[in-house]
Amino acid sequence: MNIILIGFGGALGAVLRYIVNELISKYLPFQIPLGILSVNIVGCFLIGLLMGSLITIKDNNYYFFVVGFLGSFTTMSAFTYQSIELFNNNPLHGSSYIIITLLLSIFATYIGLNFSR
């Protein structure tokens, strides 16, 4: 049953990631990929929020939301690829993107954890 929950959650997370990334990239074109940055920040906040107090055991909600949905919604593989591409084209943009993503992702997780307590 856990595999099915992870699969459904993962499918929804991947589709939502694509939609959010496309919308933000279309309407807010910047030198750095704001769509993926936004997805990672929101995903980190949500995992902090859920793991902070809303999901205290590994039940169906954990497998669907945390492992499935958030596991496919956040996009560290896309982040690393885009970071390398940015860095190759402009080391300042690439370095800035890496630093901003890491700091805001950690901060969002921290806020999510503390918000849920």
CNS distance restraints for C-alpha pairs under 8 A (distance, minus, plus):
assign (resid   1 and name CA) (resid   5 and name CA) 6.41 0.50 0.50
assign (resid   2 and name CA) (resid   6 and name CA) 6.10 0.50 0.50
assign (resid   2 and name CA) (resid  60 and name CA) 6.91 0.50 0.50
assign (resid   2 and name CA) (resid  63 and name CA) 6.13 0.50 0.50
assign (resid   2 and name CA) (resid  64 and name CA) 7.81 0.50 0.50
assign (resid   3 and name CA) (resid   7 and name CA) 6.04 0.50 0.50
assign (resid   4 and name CA) (resid   8 and name CA) 6.20 0.50 0.50
assign (resid   5 and name CA) (resid   9 and name CA) 6.00 0.50 0.50
assign (resid   5 and name CA) (resid  60 and name CA) 7.04 0.50 0.50
assign (resid   5 and name CA) (resid  63 and name CA) 6.05 0.50 0.50
assign (resid   5 and name CA) (resid  64 and name CA) 4.76 0.50 0.50
assign (resid   5 and name CA) (resid  68 and name CA) 7.00 0.50 0.50
assign (resid   6 and name CA) (resid  10 and name CA) 5.78 0.50 0.50
assign (resid   6 and name CA) (resid  63 and name CA) 5.46 0.50 0.50
assign (resid   6 and name CA) (resid  64 and name CA) 4.96 0.50 0.50
assign (resid   6 and name CA) (resid  65 and name CA) 7.82 0.50 0.50
assign (resid   6 and name CA) (resid  67 and name CA) 6.12 0.50 0.50
assign (resid   6 and name CA) (resid  68 and name CA) 4.02 0.50 0.50
assign (resid   6 and name CA) (resid  69 and name CA) 7.25 0.50 0.50
assign (resid   7 and name CA) (resid  11 and name CA) 6.10 0.50 0.50
assign (resid   7 and name CA) (resid  64 and name CA) 7.85 0.50 0.50
assign (resid   7 and name CA) (resid  68 and name CA) 6.16 0.50 0.50
assign (resid   8 and name CA) (resid  12 and name CA) 6.33 0.50 0.50
assign (resid   8 and name CA) (resid  64 and name CA) 7.10 0.50 0.50
assign (resid   8 and name CA) (resid  68 and name CA) 7.01 0.50 0.50
assign (resid   8 and name CA) (resid  69 and name CA) 7.72 0.50 0.50
assign (resid   9 and name CA) (resid  13 and name CA) 6.08 0.50 0.50
assign (resid   9 and name CA) (resid  63 and name CA) 7.97 0.50 0.50
assign (resid   9 and name CA) (resid  64 and name CA) 4.84 0.50 0.50
assign (resid   9 and name CA) (resid  65 and name CA) 6.06 0.50 0.50
assign (resid   9 and name CA) (resid  67 and name CA) 7.78 0.50 0.50
assign (resid   9 and name CA) (resid  68 and name CA) 4.26 0.50 0.50
assign (resid   9 and name CA) (resid  69 and name CA) 4.05 0.50 0.50
assign (resid   9 and name CA) (resid  70 and name CA) 7.81 0.50 0.50
assign (resid  10 and name CA) (resid  14 and name CA) 6.04 0.50 0.50
assign (resid  10 and name CA) (resid  64 and name CA) 7.69 0.50 0.50
assign (resid  10 and name CA) (resid  67 and name CA) 7.70 0.50 0.50
assign (resid  10 and name CA) (resid  68 and name CA) 4.07 0.50 0.50
assign (resid  10 and name CA) (resid  69 and name CA) 4.50 0.50 0.50
assign (resid  10 and name CA) (resid  70 and name CA) 7.36 0.50 0.50
assign (resid  10 and name CA) (resid  71 and name CA) 6.70 0.50 0.50
assign (resid  10 and name CA) (resid  72 and name CA) 5.14 0.50 0.50
assign (resid  10 and name CA) (resid  73 and name CA) 7.41 0.50 0.50
assign (resid  11 and name CA) (resid  15 and name CA) 6.25 0.50 0.50
assign (resid  11 and name CA) (resid  68 and name CA) 7.72 0.50 0.50
assign (resid  11 and name CA) (resid  69 and name CA) 7.20 0.50 0.50
assign (resid  11 and name CA) (resid  72 and name CA) 7.49 0.50 0.50
assign (resid  12 and name CA) (resid  16 and name CA) 6.10 0.50 0.50
assign (resid  12 and name CA) (resid  69 and name CA) 6.17 0.50 0.50
assign (resid  13 and name CA) (resid  17 and name CA) 6.00 0.50 0.50
assign (resid  13 and name CA) (resid  68 and name CA) 7.25 0.50 0.50
assign (resid  13 and name CA) (resid  69 and name CA) 4.34 0.50 0.50
assign (resid  13 and name CA) (resid  70 and name CA) 6.15 0.50 0.50
assign (resid  13 and name CA) (resid  71 and name CA) 7.50 0.50 0.50
assign (resid  13 and name CA) (resid  72 and name CA) 5.17 0.50 0.50
assign (resid  13 and name CA) (resid  73 and name CA) 4.25 0.50 0.50
assign (resid  14 and name CA) (resid  18 and name CA) 6.26 0.50 0.50
assign (resid  14 and name CA) (resid  69 and name CA) 7.52 0.50 0.50
assign (resid  14 and name CA) (resid  72 and name CA) 5.17 0.50 0.50
assign (resid  14 and name CA) (resid  73 and name CA) 5.23 0.50 0.50
assign (resid  15 and name CA) (resid  19 and name CA) 6.30 0.50 0.50
assign (resid  15 and name CA) (resid  73 and name CA) 7.98 0.50 0.50
assign (resid  16 and name CA) (resid  20 and name CA) 6.03 0.50 0.50
assign (resid  16 and name CA) (resid  73 and name CA) 6.86 0.50 0.50
assign (resid  17 and name CA) (resid  21 and name CA) 5.98 0.50 0.50
assign (resid  17 and name CA) (resid  39 and name CA) 6.51 0.50 0.50
assign (resid  17 and name CA) (resid  72 and name CA) 7.83 0.50 0.50
assign (resid  17 and name CA) (resid  73 and name CA) 5.13 0.50 0.50
assign (resid  17 and name CA) (resid  74 and name CA) 7.30 0.50 0.50
assign (resid  18 and name CA) (resid  22 and name CA) 6.05 0.50 0.50
assign (resid  19 and name CA) (resid  23 and name CA) 6.12 0.50 0.50
assign (resid  20 and name CA) (resid  24 and name CA) 6.09 0.50 0.50
assign (resid  20 and name CA) (resid  35 and name CA) 6.46 0.50 0.50
assign (resid  20 and name CA) (resid  39 and name CA) 7.19 0.50 0.50
assign (resid  21 and name CA) (resid  25 and name CA) 5.90 0.50 0.50
assign (resid  21 and name CA) (resid  34 and name CA) 7.72 0.50 0.50
assign (resid  21 and name CA) (resid  35 and name CA) 4.02 0.50 0.50
assign (resid  21 and name CA) (resid  36 and name CA) 5.84 0.50 0.50
assign (resid  21 and name CA) (resid  38 and name CA) 7.92 0.50 0.50
assign (resid  21 and name CA) (resid  39 and name CA) 7.21 0.50 0.50
assign (resid  22 and name CA) (resid  26 and name CA) 5.95 0.50 0.50
assign (resid  22 and name CA) (resid  35 and name CA) 6.93 0.50 0.50
assign (resid  23 and name CA) (resid  27 and name CA) 6.16 0.50 0.50
assign (resid  23 and name CA) (resid  35 and name CA) 7.61 0.50 0.50
assign (resid  24 and name CA) (resid  28 and name CA) 5.42 0.50 0.50
assign (resid  24 and name CA) (resid  29 and name CA) 7.57 0.50 0.50
assign (resid  24 and name CA) (resid  34 and name CA) 6.75 0.50 0.50
assign (resid  24 and name CA) (resid  35 and name CA) 5.05 0.50 0.50
assign (resid  25 and name CA) (resid  29 and name CA) 5.33 0.50 0.50
assign (resid  25 and name CA) (resid  30 and name CA) 7.85 0.50 0.50
assign (resid  25 and name CA) (resid  33 and name CA) 7.03 0.50 0.50
assign (resid  25 and name CA) (resid  34 and name CA) 6.63 0.50 0.50
assign (resid  25 and name CA) (resid  35 and name CA) 5.56 0.50 0.50
assign (resid  28 and name CA) (resid  34 and name CA) 7.51 0.50 0.50
assign (resid  29 and name CA) (resid  33 and name CA) 7.98 0.50 0.50
assign (resid  29 and name CA) (resid  34 and name CA) 7.82 0.50 0.50
assign (resid  30 and name CA) (resid  34 and name CA) 7.04 0.50 0.50
assign (resid  31 and name CA) (resid  93 and name CA) 7.37 0.50 0.50
assign (resid  32 and name CA) (resid  86 and name CA) 7.51 0.50 0.50
assign (resid  32 and name CA) (resid  93 and name CA) 6.95 0.50 0.50
assign (resid  32 and name CA) (resid  94 and name CA) 7.98 0.50 0.50
assign (resid  32 and name CA) (resid  97 and name CA) 6.55 0.50 0.50
assign (resid  33 and name CA) (resid  37 and name CA) 6.39 0.50 0.50
assign (resid  33 and name CA) (resid  82 and name CA) 7.57 0.50 0.50
assign (resid  34 and name CA) (resid  38 and name CA) 5.85 0.50 0.50
assign (resid  35 and name CA) (resid  39 and name CA) 6.25 0.50 0.50
assign (resid  36 and name CA) (resid  40 and name CA) 6.15 0.50 0.50
assign (resid  36 and name CA) (resid  75 and name CA) 6.89 0.50 0.50
assign (resid  36 and name CA) (resid  78 and name CA) 7.41 0.50 0.50
assign (resid  36 and name CA) (resid  79 and name CA) 6.80 0.50 0.50
assign (resid  37 and name CA) (resid  41 and name CA) 6.23 0.50 0.50
assign (resid  37 and name CA) (resid  79 and name CA) 7.68 0.50 0.50
assign (resid  37 and name CA) (resid 101 and name CA) 6.16 0.50 0.50
assign (resid  38 and name CA) (resid  42 and name CA) 6.09 0.50 0.50
assign (resid  39 and name CA) (resid  43 and name CA) 5.89 0.50 0.50
assign (resid  39 and name CA) (resid  73 and name CA) 6.99 0.50 0.50
assign (resid  39 and name CA) (resid  74 and name CA) 5.95 0.50 0.50
assign (resid  39 and name CA) (resid  75 and name CA) 7.39 0.50 0.50
assign (resid  40 and name CA) (resid  44 and name CA) 6.02 0.50 0.50
assign (resid  40 and name CA) (resid  73 and name CA) 7.85 0.50 0.50
assign (resid  40 and name CA) (resid  74 and name CA) 4.99 0.50 0.50
assign (resid  40 and name CA) (resid  75 and name CA) 6.34 0.50 0.50
assign (resid  40 and name CA) (resid  76 and name CA) 7.59 0.50 0.50
assign (resid  40 and name CA) (resid 101 and name CA) 7.69 0.50 0.50
assign (resid  40 and name CA) (resid 105 and name CA) 6.56 0.50 0.50
assign (resid  41 and name CA) (resid  45 and name CA) 6.22 0.50 0.50
assign (resid  41 and name CA) (resid 101 and name CA) 7.53 0.50 0.50
assign (resid  41 and name CA) (resid 104 and name CA) 6.34 0.50 0.50
assign (resid  41 and name CA) (resid 105 and name CA) 4.90 0.50 0.50
assign (resid  41 and name CA) (resid 108 and name CA) 6.03 0.50 0.50
assign (resid  42 and name CA) (resid  46 and name CA) 6.12 0.50 0.50
assign (resid  42 and name CA) (resid 108 and name CA) 7.30 0.50 0.50
assign (resid  43 and name CA) (resid  47 and name CA) 6.13 0.50 0.50
assign (resid  43 and name CA) (resid  70 and name CA) 6.10 0.50 0.50
assign (resid  43 and name CA) (resid  73 and name CA) 6.70 0.50 0.50
assign (resid  43 and name CA) (resid  74 and name CA) 5.52 0.50 0.50
assign (resid  44 and name CA) (resid  48 and name CA) 6.15 0.50 0.50
assign (resid  44 and name CA) (resid  74 and name CA) 7.74 0.50 0.50
assign (resid  44 and name CA) (resid 105 and name CA) 5.67 0.50 0.50
assign (resid  44 and name CA) (resid 106 and name CA) 7.30 0.50 0.50
assign (resid  44 and name CA) (resid 108 and name CA) 5.72 0.50 0.50
assign (resid  44 and name CA) (resid 109 and name CA) 4.80 0.50 0.50
assign (resid  44 and name CA) (resid 112 and name CA) 7.74 0.50 0.50
assign (resid  45 and name CA) (resid  49 and name CA) 6.09 0.50 0.50
assign (resid  45 and name CA) (resid 105 and name CA) 7.54 0.50 0.50
assign (resid  45 and name CA) (resid 108 and name CA) 4.51 0.50 0.50
assign (resid  45 and name CA) (resid 109 and name CA) 4.51 0.50 0.50
assign (resid  45 and name CA) (resid 110 and name CA) 7.47 0.50 0.50
assign (resid  45 and name CA) (resid 111 and name CA) 6.71 0.50 0.50
assign (resid  45 and name CA) (resid 112 and name CA) 4.69 0.50 0.50
assign (resid  45 and name CA) (resid 113 and name CA) 7.75 0.50 0.50
assign (resid  46 and name CA) (resid  50 and name CA) 5.97 0.50 0.50
assign (resid  46 and name CA) (resid  70 and name CA) 7.92 0.50 0.50
assign (resid  46 and name CA) (resid 109 and name CA) 7.34 0.50 0.50
assign (resid  46 and name CA) (resid 112 and name CA) 6.30 0.50 0.50
assign (resid  47 and name CA) (resid  51 and name CA) 5.83 0.50 0.50
assign (resid  47 and name CA) (resid  66 and name CA) 6.54 0.50 0.50
assign (resid  47 and name CA) (resid  70 and name CA) 7.10 0.50 0.50
assign (resid  47 and name CA) (resid 109 and name CA) 6.73 0.50 0.50
assign (resid  47 and name CA) (resid 112 and name CA) 7.25 0.50 0.50
assign (resid  48 and name CA) (resid  52 and name CA) 5.61 0.50 0.50
assign (resid  48 and name CA) (resid 108 and name CA) 7.56 0.50 0.50
assign (resid  48 and name CA) (resid 109 and name CA) 4.52 0.50 0.50
assign (resid  48 and name CA) (resid 110 and name CA) 6.48 0.50 0.50
assign (resid  48 and name CA) (resid 111 and name CA) 7.27 0.50 0.50
assign (resid  48 and name CA) (resid 112 and name CA) 4.34 0.50 0.50
assign (resid  48 and name CA) (resid 113 and name CA) 4.37 0.50 0.50
assign (resid  48 and name CA) (resid 114 and name CA) 7.98 0.50 0.50
assign (resid  48 and name CA) (resid 116 and name CA) 7.98 0.50 0.50
assign (resid  49 and name CA) (resid  53 and name CA) 7.02 0.50 0.50
assign (resid  49 and name CA) (resid  54 and name CA) 7.02 0.50 0.50
assign (resid  49 and name CA) (resid 109 and name CA) 7.44 0.50 0.50
assign (resid  49 and name CA) (resid 111 and name CA) 7.85 0.50 0.50
assign (resid  49 and name CA) (resid 112 and name CA) 4.09 0.50 0.50
assign (resid  49 and name CA) (resid 113 and name CA) 4.93 0.50 0.50
assign (resid  49 and name CA) (resid 114 and name CA) 7.60 0.50 0.50
assign (resid  49 and name CA) (resid 115 and name CA) 6.68 0.50 0.50
assign (resid  49 and name CA) (resid 116 and name CA) 5.26 0.50 0.50
assign (resid  50 and name CA) (resid  54 and name CA) 4.90 0.50 0.50
assign (resid  50 and name CA) (resid  55 and name CA) 5.44 0.50 0.50
assign (resid  50 and name CA) (resid  66 and name CA) 7.68 0.50 0.50
assign (resid  50 and name CA) (resid 112 and name CA) 7.79 0.50 0.50
assign (resid  50 and name CA) (resid 113 and name CA) 7.69 0.50 0.50
assign (resid  50 and name CA) (resid 116 and name CA) 7.49 0.50 0.50
assign (resid  51 and name CA) (resid  55 and name CA) 5.35 0.50 0.50
assign (resid  51 and name CA) (resid  56 and name CA) 6.64 0.50 0.50
assign (resid  51 and name CA) (resid 113 and name CA) 6.99 0.50 0.50
assign (resid  52 and name CA) (resid  56 and name CA) 7.69 0.50 0.50
assign (resid  52 and name CA) (resid 112 and name CA) 7.23 0.50 0.50
assign (resid  52 and name CA) (resid 113 and name CA) 4.49 0.50 0.50
assign (resid  52 and name CA) (resid 114 and name CA) 7.09 0.50 0.50
assign (resid  52 and name CA) (resid 116 and name CA) 5.64 0.50 0.50
assign (resid  52 and name CA) (resid 117 and name CA) 6.46 0.50 0.50
assign (resid  53 and name CA) (resid 113 and name CA) 7.65 0.50 0.50
assign (resid  53 and name CA) (resid 116 and name CA) 5.71 0.50 0.50
assign (resid  53 and name CA) (resid 117 and name CA) 6.07 0.50 0.50
assign (resid  54 and name CA) (resid 116 and name CA) 7.10 0.50 0.50
assign (resid  55 and name CA) (resid  61 and name CA) 7.19 0.50 0.50
assign (resid  55 and name CA) (resid  62 and name CA) 6.41 0.50 0.50
assign (resid  57 and name CA) (resid  62 and name CA) 7.27 0.50 0.50
assign (resid  58 and name CA) (resid  62 and name CA) 5.24 0.50 0.50
assign (resid  58 and name CA) (resid  63 and name CA) 6.94 0.50 0.50
assign (resid  59 and name CA) (resid  63 and name CA) 6.59 0.50 0.50
assign (resid  60 and name CA) (resid  64 and name CA) 6.10 0.50 0.50
assign (resid  61 and name CA) (resid  65 and name CA) 5.71 0.50 0.50
assign (resid  61 and name CA) (resid  66 and name CA) 7.56 0.50 0.50
assign (resid  62 and name CA) (resid  66 and name CA) 5.16 0.50 0.50
assign (resid  62 and name CA) (resid  67 and name CA) 6.64 0.50 0.50
assign (resid  63 and name CA) (resid  67 and name CA) 5.02 0.50 0.50
assign (resid  63 and name CA) (resid  68 and name CA) 6.05 0.50 0.50
assign (resid  64 and name CA) (resid  68 and name CA) 4.98 0.50 0.50
assign (resid  64 and name CA) (resid  69 and name CA) 6.09 0.50 0.50
assign (resid  65 and name CA) (resid  69 and name CA) 4.73 0.50 0.50
assign (resid  65 and name CA) (resid  70 and name CA) 5.98 0.50 0.50
assign (resid  66 and name CA) (resid  70 and name CA) 5.11 0.50 0.50
assign (resid  66 and name CA) (resid  71 and name CA) 6.34 0.50 0.50
assign (resid  67 and name CA) (resid  71 and name CA) 5.03 0.50 0.50
assign (resid  68 and name CA) (resid  72 and name CA) 6.28 0.50 0.50
assign (resid  69 and name CA) (resid  73 and name CA) 5.90 0.50 0.50
assign (resid  70 and name CA) (resid  74 and name CA) 5.89 0.50 0.50
assign (resid  75 and name CA) (resid  79 and name CA) 6.13 0.50 0.50
assign (resid  76 and name CA) (resid  80 and name CA) 6.09 0.50 0.50
assign (resid  77 and name CA) (resid  81 and name CA) 6.30 0.50 0.50
assign (resid  78 and name CA) (resid  82 and name CA) 6.01 0.50 0.50
assign (resid  79 and name CA) (resid  83 and name CA) 5.94 0.50 0.50
assign (resid  80 and name CA) (resid  84 and name CA) 6.31 0.50 0.50
assign (resid  81 and name CA) (resid  85 and name CA) 6.33 0.50 0.50
assign (resid  82 and name CA) (resid  86 and name CA) 6.00 0.50 0.50
assign (resid  83 and name CA) (resid  87 and name CA) 5.96 0.50 0.50
assign (resid  83 and name CA) (resid  94 and name CA) 5.33 0.50 0.50
assign (resid  83 and name CA) (resid  95 and name CA) 7.74 0.50 0.50
assign (resid  83 and name CA) (resid  97 and name CA) 6.83 0.50 0.50
assign (resid  83 and name CA) (resid  98 and name CA) 6.49 0.50 0.50
assign (resid  84 and name CA) (resid  88 and name CA) 6.03 0.50 0.50
assign (resid  84 and name CA) (resid  94 and name CA) 6.88 0.50 0.50
assign (resid  85 and name CA) (resid  89 and name CA) 6.36 0.50 0.50
assign (resid  85 and name CA) (resid  94 and name CA) 7.59 0.50 0.50
assign (resid  86 and name CA) (resid  90 and name CA) 5.77 0.50 0.50
assign (resid  86 and name CA) (resid  91 and name CA) 6.91 0.50 0.50
assign (resid  86 and name CA) (resid  93 and name CA) 6.09 0.50 0.50
assign (resid  86 and name CA) (resid  94 and name CA) 4.54 0.50 0.50
assign (resid  87 and name CA) (resid  91 and name CA) 4.19 0.50 0.50
assign (resid  87 and name CA) (resid  92 and name CA) 7.03 0.50 0.50
assign (resid  87 and name CA) (resid  93 and name CA) 6.42 0.50 0.50
assign (resid  87 and name CA) (resid  94 and name CA) 3.92 0.50 0.50
assign (resid  87 and name CA) (resid  95 and name CA) 6.61 0.50 0.50
assign (resid  88 and name CA) (resid  94 and name CA) 7.63 0.50 0.50
assign (resid  90 and name CA) (resid  94 and name CA) 6.26 0.50 0.50
assign (resid  91 and name CA) (resid  95 and name CA) 5.93 0.50 0.50
assign (resid  92 and name CA) (resid  96 and name CA) 5.94 0.50 0.50
assign (resid  93 and name CA) (resid  97 and name CA) 6.03 0.50 0.50
assign (resid  94 and name CA) (resid  98 and name CA) 6.30 0.50 0.50
assign (resid  95 and name CA) (resid  99 and name CA) 6.23 0.50 0.50
assign (resid  96 and name CA) (resid 100 and name CA) 5.97 0.50 0.50
assign (resid  97 and name CA) (resid 101 and name CA) 5.94 0.50 0.50
assign (resid  98 and name CA) (resid 102 and name CA) 6.15 0.50 0.50
assign (resid  99 and name CA) (resid 103 and name CA) 6.06 0.50 0.50
assign (resid 100 and name CA) (resid 104 and name CA) 5.92 0.50 0.50
assign (resid 101 and name CA) (resid 105 and name CA) 5.82 0.50 0.50
assign (resid 102 and name CA) (resid 106 and name CA) 6.16 0.50 0.50
assign (resid 103 and name CA) (resid 107 and name CA) 6.09 0.50 0.50
assign (resid 104 and name CA) (resid 108 and name CA) 5.86 0.50 0.50
assign (resid 105 and name CA) (resid 109 and name CA) 6.22 0.50 0.50
assign (resid 106 and name CA) (resid 110 and name CA) 6.20 0.50 0.50
assign (resid 107 and name CA) (resid 111 and name CA) 6.12 0.50 0.50
assign (resid 108 and name CA) (resid 112 and name CA) 6.03 0.50 0.50
assign (resid 109 and name CA) (resid 113 and name CA) 6.13 0.50 0.50
assign (resid 110 and name CA) (resid 114 and name CA) 6.21 0.50 0.50
assign (resid 111 and name CA) (resid 115 and name CA) 5.76 0.50 0.50
assign (resid 112 and name CA) (resid 116 and name CA) 6.22 0.50 0.50
assign (resid 113 and name CA) (resid 117 and name CA) 6.74 0.50 0.50
